[in-house]
Amino acid sequence: MTSRSIESIDLKMQQLKNERSQLLARKCDKERKRSTRQAIIIGKWIMTKQTVLAAAIAQELERDQDRAAFGLPPKAEKVPKISSNTQVDILLPLDDRPAPPSAGIQNAE
């Protein structure tokens, strides 16, 4: 075999690899489109036949863009609630003077 033959085989192999990649990409694209179409059909069926379920699903949406698709306002950010019996202990200095560097934490007994 000559180097010319090896180069032509390498070129042909690269062309076949490229063609294979393109075919796989088309196949994946078709599958994605089919799956998306199924989801749209199922969603439409739920919205028309099961309105209570569709409303319940809509109320559970968290993302603003998903809520907008149902004409819902953005969900208010959840602020953690602190109960009235929660106690927080904060130790504050008695004055503005910094503590001397040699002073350590002392227990008040």
BATI-497836 format. One record per residue (C-alpha): x, y, z. Coordinates in pm, whole numbers, plus 50000, padded with zeros to 5 digits. Layout:
% BATI-497836
XYZ ...
***
This chain:
% BATI-497836
500005000050000 501185034749929 500865065250146 498415078549888 496075049449962 496355054450337 495545091350301 492555083950083 491315057950334 491785082650621 489845108950426 487055084350353 486935073950720 486625110250830 483815115950577 481965085250706 482395096651068 480975130750978 478045114750795 477395092051095 477405121951333 474925140451113 472595110351097 472705105951474 471995143051526 468965141151294 467705110351477 468035127451817 466335158651682 463395138351551 463055120251885 463145153152078 460485168151849 458295137051886 458605137952265 457815175052277 454755169952057 453515142252288 453935164952590 451965192552418 449135168752327 448965154252680 449055189052834 446285201252607 444155170852690 444645176753066 443735213553030 440505205752843 439365173653015 440755177253366 440465214153449 440735208453825 444015189853776 445315216753540 444485243753796 446185223954073 449305219453860 449365256553775 449245266054144 452275244054216 454515260853959 457595277254111 459405293253816 458115327553712 458285318953341 456185287553398 453635307253600 453475333753325 452495306453076 449315301353282 448715338553328 449705336853695 451675364053876 455225356553994 455315336954317 456205358054619 459555349354768 459225328055077 460405346155387 461095323255679 458665329355962 460015333356313 457615322956583 456935347056866 458455323857125 461865322656953 464615335957177 467895349057042 470775356357278 473245382357155 476175393157367 477005429757311 479945449057454 479105473457734 481085501557576 482815510157250 486305503157376 487905472657219 488785444757458 492485441157533 494165414357321 495055393257625 491445391357745 489775358557671 486195346757699 485195343758059 482245325158201 479975346058419 479475324358725 
***
